[in-house]
Amino acid sequence: MKNKILVVDDDNEIRNLLEICLSNEGFSVVKACDGQDALDILEKEEFQLIILDVMMPKLNGIEACSKIRRNLNIPILMLSAKSEDMDKIQGIMTGADDYITKPFNTLELLVRVKALLRRAYYFNNSPSSNNLINIDNLCIDQIQHKVTVDNQEISLTSREFDILHILAVNRGVVLSSETIFRKVWKEEYYQSNNTVMVHISRIRDKIEKHMNGQKLIQTVWGVGYKIEK
């Protein structure tokens, strides 16, 4: 069965370019011209990934991403002509899994799309001798790519899950932002990168409110992050 991708961009040329690029790689593509159009389509059809432009009329990508995340946990790759760090951080804080700036290289975009799909649906379904990690009332299920607290499922993006899983597997070990970034994003880390910090903050907001005041992820200032043994 083909992976189905929703492409959301107000630029018709970019929508058509992405359709050709993705279709040539065997993906099934549906196009939307703005955020509201995307939300309407998502009510009727299921997708494995969304490519979402930031600057659009009616409902922009940031707002659309936030609305999508209320109900769906599928990978979201954001597009934007802006390259400033704050735009990237804002996109990530609304729940995006990855970010690429325009003009983009189609080969790089395909690599990112396939990496997101692999992490979300394939890599995490591979057999493992250590599929469940339990930390007090928290359970991380690597096979189902699911996190629960007192059997209540917590909705995490694929990036958030990967970060939590890495910290949980290395309990008691302080991991720097650079180490986490390289392991999760598979990219070079630059000094002013706040991506990991933003993701850690989102994980805390989603999980710790269900843990009776217990702090799950500890910050070791100037060093990195850890989950206590």
N, C-alpha and C positions, 0 to 999 in steps of 0.2 A: 504493500500500500504506500502511495506517495505521501511524503510529508507536505502538508498544506500550509502555505505561508500567506499572511495578510500584509500587503504593502500599502502603507498609508502616507500619501504625500500630495500636496496641492499642485505640484508641478507635473503636468501630464507627460513631459519628456522623461523625467526621472522615473515615473511609474512604469512607463513602457520599457525603459532601459532595464530596470530591475526585473520586470516580467520576462524579458528575453534572456537575461543573464541567469535567472533562477530556473526558468523552464528548460534551458539547455543543460542544466545539471540534474534534471529529473524531478524538480519540485513542482507542485501544483500551486498556482498563484491566483489570488483574488485581490483586486485593487479597490482602494477607497480614496476619496479626494480630500477628506478632512477628518478630524477626530470624531465628530458626531456621526458621520457616515460609517466610520469604523465600528463605533459602538452598536449601531443598528445592525450591521452585518454580523457582529459577534453574538447577537441575540439569536441568530438563526443558524449559524454555522460554527463548526469546531475547527480550530487551527492548532498547529504544533509550534508556530513561532510568529511574532509580529515584528515588522520593520516599520518604525514610527518616526515620522519627521517631527521636529520641534515647532517650527514656525509655520502655522496654518491658520486660515480663517475659521470662524464659527467656534471651533473648539481646538485649541493648540495641543501639541504633543504632550506637554507636561501635564496639562489637565486631563487629557485622555488617558495617559498612563496611570494617573492616580485613580481614575474611575475604573479602569480595567482591573487594577490590582485588588479592588474590593471583592471581586468575584472569581478572578482567574489567576492561575499561577504559572502560565506558560511563559517561555523566554521572550523578552522584549529587547530588540536592538534599536537604539535611537539614532536618528540622523539629524545633523544640524550644520548650517553654514558657519556657525559660531564655534570658535576654538578655545575660548577662555575657560579657565578651570571652573569658575562658578557655574557656568552653564552645564558642564559635565556633572558637577556635584548635584545641582538641582535635578537633573535628569535621573541620576542614581537614587537620590532621596525619594523620588516618587515611585521607585520600584523597578527601574530599568536594569537589565542584566549586563548590557554592554553599550558602547557609545562609539560612533564613528563620525568624522566631520566631512562635510562637502568642500571641495570636490573629492570623491573617494575613488580609490582604485577598486574595480570590480572584483579582482582576484582576492584582495584583502577582505572585501565584504563577504565573499563566499567562504573564505577561511573562518571568519568570525561566526557566520551563520552555522556552518557545520560543527564548529566547536561548541556552540550553545546547544545545538540539538544533541550532540554526543553526550555532553554533560547531563542534560536534562532527561534523556530517554534511554541512552544505550550504556554509557559507562557505568551508571549507577544501578543498572540491572544485571551486571556481571556477577558471577558467583564469588562469594567471599566467605572466609572462615570467621570473620569478625563483622557481621552485618548489623548487630545491635550494640549500641553504646548507651548504658544507663548511668545517669548522674542524678542521684536522689530521685525526684519525681519527674525528671526529664528523660525522654527516650529518643535516640537518634537511630532511625532505620535506614541504612544505606541502600538496601535493595529497593524499598518502596520510595526512597528519597523523601522521607517524611519525618517530621519532628512532632512529638507530643509531650504535653505536660499534664500529668494526672489523666492520661488517655484523651485529652483534648488536643486536637491537631492544631498546630501553629503554622500559618501560611508564610513560608519563606520563599524568596526568589532562589534560583539555582546558585547564584553567587553567594547569597547569604548562607545557604545550606553548606556550600563548599567551605566557606570560612569557618563556620561552626564545627563542621566535621574535622577539619585540620586541627583546630584547637583542642577538640575533644580527644582525638587520637593521640595528641601530644600533651596530655594533661600533666600539669606541673612544670612544663617547659615554657619559657618565655619566647614567643615568636615575634620578631620585628615586623613592622609594616611592610618593609621591603621583602622579607621572606614570604609573608602571606600573599602579597601581590604577585610575586613571581610564581608561586605555586598555583594560585587560582586563575590569574589572567594569562599566564605563560608569556608575559611581555617584560620589557625592560622597565625598571622602576626609576622615576625621577624624583629628586629631593623634595619638591613642593607638592607632591601627590597626596591629596587628602582622601582618596577613594576608599582606602581600607578603614579609616576613621569613621567615615560616613556609614559604611556598611555595618561596622561594629555597633554604632549608635542605633541603627535600625533593628539589629538583632536583639539588643538589650530591650528596646522599647516593646518589641513583640513578645519576648519570652519572660523577662524578669517580673512583669506585672502578674504573672501566673505562679510565681515561685515564692509567695508569702514573704516578700521583702528580701529574699536571698539574692546576693549578687553572683551571677554566673560567670561573666567574663571580667577578669581583673586587669586594670591598666597598670603597667609598671612604667612610670613616667621616665621618658628618655630612652626606654628600651623597647617596649612592645606590649603584647597582650598574652594572657594565659588563662586557662581554666585550672583551678586548684585541684590537686589529687584528692 
